[in-house]
């Protein structure tokens, strides 16, 4: 009987080698080693492009030796050996050996594989004391010949661990595998239906391929090894959620929701109506809703959420909306009260005379409470009592809502706006405030990579708002290269003056707050000299320079997170009332801020922001009947990755397309764990972007499998694989998402 995948490596390769693999690459078991896949392959005699080498990176290159020289070392006794190698494009790379005897076998004309850390010396790329392997076809080293084969696998490695050692260990393990592994995690019926290789054959073809098609069929099978176990875990989670009790909140005829719908001055979009039906069905269920509402910026997600909250209030429960910032919580509170109009029960002193909602004593009302960390003691105490007694049907708040002393009489629905801004533990703490698990609706305009991954993997029921409500205007986005086109940069401020002259308003966004009196390194300008390094532009300094410079004479305000809450609210009220022409702010305005008269937004140092942030910021304009303009100012040079990212944002207004770009940049993250970037991903071959067909097919297999056999009693190998994948930390995390 052959070795098993879960056995420790030392049983196959010996204690000393196993220790090196564990220390250098964190490989513990036979399965770990076999799933340490080659990152690429080269044919014998094919030269690797050396022009792509970057200093500081670990690299494995295949190149031809062109020169070998020795010279004495000045600082110590002995000689050093310099070897020049070139690829097919005749790009030279210098390799230095401080122990020439180790490299005596290298001769001009010989083909070799060299692995080590890339360095730079006097402006030239070089490798120092790399591991190397002769690939000379005339070599008498039979082991080299058998190891290389027709296609040479290039393994991910690290300093002090040669590709040859990895390849030898893989060969030793492959020779001890049974043809049909008992611990193959893919059930035989699944393999048969999907035309997938047995696991041993897949391992052999990916590590010892005879041709490119063998690699392709092996990768197809091994992607399923990643997709199916995770789909089974998510299917088990869906089944577990179905088993949880929840208080049904069916729609009540003649209640607040009916009155609200009847009073709407506009028609809901088809998408809003459809999503509303889906949410109503979920709320009427005796199991908790767990739904993700994806809607592009301005698609009307808040309207959908408010209708869901009113349905819960009609059914006797309470609803809470969690916002990531005080500015957004206050904005949500104000806009929801205004949408409710006569149905809102709130103190009128919260509003100016111009925007106070109408009051109609004949209408049924719902008390809408606001809870933030900076409220005065009297208001906070009153709102806490309203939440705890049930007097407040809707509570809107920030992280303050999560605190232990905040209680609800009958929490029926949790709405989480921009859910990626909250940690899993925070969301879990809010859900725990219901006696029975509340229904949960999370909303996002541009899903971050992990959210996209979880959505594609099917853990959440998903609703999409793909159309914009009537009255939304188009937004033009342009990248302004400040160094390359100074006249374009000067035109930015002219455009703001033109918009203000037409009766509109503008935002200017900076990545940093700054302090009073602080100036940038250049002392006076908003743009540095080409090649000059400076800190990110700050709100405090930019607001002052604009008010005294290109925007002199305009009413320029300032908003950032360190301001006192009352001051922030006062600034937003002034801007909304058109008492300010230009608002210079940080990303505190990123989500939810709604001033339809704003028609232009300028993002300074735009390359310092992520794709999702830029899309959210852009959504602050074009919210009324006038077209919007977004100007992304950057000093990043043409061709740099940052410029490419900005060009991608400028090329589309589709937030879902941008989320794919964001995913490609930041990677999937650990789909079943807490990691929010892809560099500790549990995925090796599977890509959420490129392999959606595999993921969906795996879900089709996993769902009936779990429904028929929830504990996987008939598939012990799959159950063991999942037990390893879903360690206690991940299991706890997944239970909270």
HELIX and SHEET records of a PDB file:
HELIX    1   1 UNK A   10  UNK A   13  1                                   4    
HELIX    2   2 UNK A   15  UNK A   25  1                                  11    
HELIX    3   3 UNK A   30  UNK A   34  1                                   5    
HELIX    4   4 UNK A   50  UNK A   52  5                                   3    
HELIX    5   5 UNK A  100  UNK A  103  5                                   4    
HELIX    6   6 UNK A  142  UNK A  148  1                                   7    
HELIX    7   7 UNK A  163  UNK A  174  1                                  12    
HELIX    8   8 UNK A  188  UNK A  194  1                                   7    
HELIX    9   9 UNK A  199  UNK A  207  1                                   9    
HELIX   10  10 UNK A  212  UNK A  243  1                                  32    
HELIX   11  11 UNK A  256  UNK A  263  1                                   8    
HELIX   12  12 UNK A  270  UNK A  283  1                                  14    
HELIX   13  13 UNK A  301  UNK A  314  1                                  14    
HELIX   14  14 UNK A  326  UNK A  340  1                                  15    
HELIX   15  15 UNK A  341  UNK A  343  5                                   3    
HELIX   16  16 UNK A  348  UNK A  350  5                                   3    
HELIX   17  17 UNK A  377  UNK A  389  1                                  13    
HELIX   18  18 UNK A  399  UNK A  402  5                                   4    
HELIX   19  19 UNK A  419  UNK A  421  5                                   3    
HELIX   20  20 UNK A  424  UNK A  431  1                                   8    
HELIX   21  21 UNK A  449  UNK A  456  1                                   8    
HELIX   22  22 UNK A  486  UNK A  501  1                                  16    
HELIX   23  23 UNK A  539  UNK A  548  1                                  10    
HELIX   24  24 UNK A  565  UNK A  576  1                                  12    
HELIX   25  25 UNK A  587  UNK A  589  5                                   3    
HELIX   26  26 UNK A  606  UNK A  608  5                                   3    
HELIX   27  27 UNK A  611  UNK A  618  1                                   8    
HELIX   28  28 UNK A  641  UNK A  651  1                                  11    
HELIX   29  29 UNK A  655  UNK A  666  1                                  12    
HELIX   30  30 UNK A  678  UNK A  680  5                                   3    
HELIX   31  31 UNK A  692  UNK A  708  1                                  17    
HELIX   32  32 UNK A  716  UNK A  725  1                                  10    
HELIX   33  33 UNK A  728  UNK A  736  1                                   9    
SHEET    1   A 2 UNK A  38  UNK A  43  0                                        
SHEET    2   A 2 UNK A 151  UNK A 155 -1                                        
SHEET    1   B 6 UNK A 131  UNK A 134  0                                        
SHEET    2   B 6 UNK A 111  UNK A 121 -1                                        
SHEET    3   B 6 UNK A  58  UNK A  72 -1                                        
SHEET    4   B 6 UNK A  79  UNK A  86 -1                                        
SHEET    5   B 6 UNK A  92  UNK A  97 -1                                        
SHEET    6   B 6 UNK A 124  UNK A 128  1                                        
SHEET    1   C 8 UNK A 344  UNK A 345  0                                        
SHEET    2   C 8 UNK A 366  UNK A 371  1                                        
SHEET    3   C 8 UNK A 392  UNK A 397  1                                        
SHEET    4   C 8 UNK A 318  UNK A 322  1                                        
SHEET    5   C 8 UNK A 411  UNK A 417  1                                        
SHEET    6   C 8 UNK A 439  UNK A 444  1                                        
SHEET    7   C 8 UNK A 290  UNK A 295  1                                        
SHEET    8   C 8 UNK A 461  UNK A 465  1                                        
SHEET    1   D 6 UNK A 475  UNK A 481  0                                        
SHEET    2   D 6 UNK A 628  UNK A 634  1                                        
SHEET    3   D 6 UNK A 598  UNK A 603  1                                        
SHEET    4   D 6 UNK A 505  UNK A 509  1                                        
SHEET    5   D 6 UNK A 582  UNK A 585  1                                        
SHEET    6   D 6 UNK A 556  UNK A 559  1                                        
END                                                                             
